[in-house]
Amino acid sequence: MEKHEVKITTEFIKLEGLLKFSGVAETGGEAKNIIQAGDVSVNGEVCTMRGKKIRPGDVVTLPGLELTVV
């Protein structure tokens, strides 16, 4: 599994924004589809909320990819 750290400079980033910011999704629509398909887990739990607030320390997992927010 590929592991990446994603550095944010704000208190939180929305899950949909994180996928775009990290390059996982090219567009908001693509991010929405990935999330709504149930392919994204936040801290080990499947998350289908596009607006979920992701904070430093959270781990977002997709098939074959792990993003740690710092």
C-alpha positions as CSV (number, residue, x, y, z in Angstrom):
1,M,0.0,0.0,0.0
2,E,1.2,3.5,-0.9
3,K,1.4,5.9,2.0
4,H,1.5,9.6,1.7
5,E,1.4,12.5,4.1
6,V,-0.8,15.5,3.2
7,K,0.2,18.7,4.9
8,I,-2.7,21.2,5.5
9,T,-2.3,24.7,6.9
10,T,-5.9,25.1,8.1
11,E,-7.7,23.6,11.1
12,F,-9.4,21.0,8.8
13,I,-10.1,20.1,5.2
14,K,-13.3,18.6,3.9
15,L,-12.9,15.0,2.7
16,E,-13.9,15.9,-0.9
17,G,-11.3,18.8,-0.9
18,L,-8.6,16.4,0.5
19,L,-9.1,14.0,-2.4
20,K,-8.7,16.9,-4.9
21,F,-5.8,18.5,-3.0
22,S,-3.8,15.3,-2.8
23,G,-4.4,14.4,-6.5
24,V,-6.5,11.3,-5.9
25,A,-9.4,13.0,-7.8
26,E,-9.0,15.5,-10.6
27,T,-12.5,17.1,-10.1
28,G,-15.1,17.5,-7.3
29,G,-17.4,15.2,-9.3
30,E,-14.8,12.5,-9.4
31,A,-14.2,12.9,-5.6
32,K,-17.9,12.7,-5.0
33,N,-18.2,9.5,-6.9
34,I,-15.2,7.9,-5.1
35,I,-16.7,8.8,-1.7
36,Q,-20.3,7.8,-2.5
37,A,-19.1,4.5,-3.8
38,G,-17.9,3.6,-0.3
39,D,-14.3,3.4,-1.3
40,V,-13.0,5.8,1.3
41,S,-12.4,5.1,5.0
42,V,-11.5,7.7,7.6
43,N,-9.7,6.3,10.7
44,G,-10.8,2.8,9.8
45,E,-14.5,3.5,9.2
46,V,-16.1,3.8,5.8
47,C,-17.2,7.4,5.2
48,T,-19.7,8.5,2.5
49,M,-20.0,12.2,3.7
50,R,-18.3,14.5,1.2
51,G,-18.2,17.3,3.8
52,K,-16.6,15.3,6.6
53,K,-14.0,17.4,8.3
54,I,-10.5,15.9,8.2
55,R,-8.1,17.2,10.7
56,P,-4.3,16.6,11.3
57,G,-3.8,13.1,12.6
58,D,-6.7,11.6,10.6
59,V,-5.9,8.7,8.3
60,V,-7.9,8.4,5.0
61,T,-7.7,5.1,3.2
62,L,-8.6,4.2,-0.3
63,P,-7.9,1.0,-2.2
64,G,-4.1,0.7,-2.3
65,L,-3.5,4.2,-0.8
66,E,-3.2,5.7,2.7
67,L,-3.2,9.4,3.3
68,T,-2.1,10.7,6.7
69,V,-3.1,14.4,7.3
70,V,-0.4,16.4,9.1
